[in-house]
Amino acid sequence: MTSHKIHVKFPGRIVFIGFGSIGQGVLPLILRHIGTDASRITVVAPDERGSHVVQHFGVNFIKQAIKQDNLRSVLTPLVGEGDFVINVSVDVSSIDLIRFCRERGALYLDTCIEPWPGGYTDPSLPAARRTNYALRETALSLREGAADAPTAVLTHGANPGLVSHFVKQALLDIAADTGVAAGDPRTREEWAALAHTLGIKVIHIAERDTQVSPVRKRPGEFVNTWSVDGFVSEGCQPAELGWGSHERHFPADGNRYDFGRGSSIFLSQPGAATRVRTWTPRAGHFHGFLITHGEAISISDYLSVLDGDRVAYRPTVHYAYHPCDDAVLSVHEFAGRNFVMQDEQRILMDEINPGGIDELGVLLAGHGRNAYWYGSQLSIDEARALCPFNNATSLQVTVAVLAGVVWAMENPRRGVVEPDEMDFRRALEVCMPYLGPVVGAYTDWNPLQDRERLFPEELDREDPWQFLNIRVR
Ligand code: NAD
């Protein structure tokens, strides 16, 4: 007998594409909270890195890399009407998988929009085409004429994913604390109007990971608390950010797009070489990497107030990521190698020391109470107690995958959907038991504080929340 709540019963088959740190951590949650059975679950991955987890739960395993030329032949026997594909791989095109699932009548979820190998880094592609913006535009174009296609949830991990729901909760909290009548926003326009009314200028996805292993990073090794391949790929993409309507200093290395919605910009340098100032409650203020992420683009687009073609309001939105300390050293070494990958890689899991946390949330700034952070402060110890085969970082992601899967099963004909368009209350309800302390905290910190202590800087003293002030140069 299980004491875990079954959120939804699912009679179809479930196929995992890829089974690394996220896939392995998702499986126990699916078996706990979805009415299914191990015999109906199949893992497809090119290596046996997760074989201990496969054996532990008795699910089916097919050792196979999915490539452009075998996607159909490998997956057709496994995926049909009413089944579910959970794509937690690297190097398998989300777009092609969504097309395939739609043809087969199957549901789909991923945690980032992956291209085929090279899509993030192929120097023969223009930089604008190596962005998450371009991948999102292609994914959203699949909506045309297919509003009631089988649900395909885009980018529903922690970030992108869960943080879109954090933003909505934070908007309601700030409204309540500043005496603004928020009502009960339901539509994109209503949420955007609320953010506008509150005067939110900036949204950081502010994350500080303090997990550490007793075996420290060695020279020539890339260490992280989740996918090394995933982190390195996104770190090599151009830095991308939703570009707010309050910004008055366009970056010298900034670029706008000549296609798509135009809500974000990219810088002519990789995210792994771009740093920004931010704040979380436990860490205080720190420098994080502005790594490109889907949520920077979708949230800024979602919260835009348009007046015809004119953008009346839009917040600046970007990631500000301080990964675990050994990952920072790994990025530093990687950049010094001119972005050529180290020979060894290690994802920290069982060996992590007690005591570290992944403090992951959203910092909404520029409103009547300056800045407000809302998010999860999950520790490694609590993550271990809550669910096997997870660390603090992965559990924030894997429970968000569970929430996305539950939502898709409950809403099976919604076509291509982004996290911002889902029911945030339902998603938070599913996630909360696994997030450790979830806190909201106001701060008087802003990026102008304590500046020019050593040298003069180019600053905009009239508005702290200009990207000019936030970027580390
Ligand atoms: P990982 O590197 O630990 O595992 C990747 C898996 O993909 C491995 O099992 C690998 O064998 C498999 N794979 C590689 N090539 C494949 C192919 N051709 N066919 C099938 N499988 C293949 O990565 P992870 O930490 O589990 O992350 C998985 C994905 O989730 C990545 O795309 C990552 O960017 C994304 N992610 C998203 C979030 C979020 O919050 N949204 C967080 C963490 C990871």
Residues whose N, C-alpha, C, O or C-beta is under 5 A from the ligand:
A	BS01	NAD	I17 G18 F19 G20 S21 I22 G23 V44 A45 P46 D47 Q64 A65 I66 K67 V88 S89 V90 D91 V92 T111 C112 H156 G157 A158 N159 P160 W226 S227 V228 D229 G230 V397
